[in-house]
């Protein structure tokens, strides 16, 4: 009764995942479905999708913008890793889990807003995002994983939400411009 997107052979450019195919809802995007596709320039994921698989868009080096619908609950490990042209990402308000290495080496990513719905962010999620200057971490996050922002050399200011009880190893290693970390009592 649902569809899973498993691949793509279209012309590239701005890609909009359909919310349904023949009246049947699209709920899942499979592991590796678009991996290393160099023709896609933007991605819009509808509210109908509830899960983005592992390495789904990894290595899509031409992608500049990603919009993730409010129905998505989980983003798999490495989902957008090495999307080196990605400047903007909008994470929907339904996301509760961001996997490991999700935005690793997205070297053009400048701003990230993690909504309050997110309760867990995997290790290394933003490692090597060398252009990242602003991060807003939602109030649902209770722990900051190992190496979360390692190598984010342009990161200047981070506000840790009140619910965070632990900060992992090497979280801010290599953040040479970091001038302010607001940590709750």
Protein Blocks (a to p, Z undefined) as FASTA:
>chain_A
ZZcdfbdcbebjjddddfbeehiacfbdcehklgoiakbmbdcddfklmbdcehklgoia
kbmbdcddfklmbdcehklgoilkbmbdcddfkbmbdcehklgoilkbmbdcddfklmbd
cehklgoiakbmbdcddfkbmbdcehklgoiakbmbdcddfklcbdcehklgoilkbcbd
cddZZ
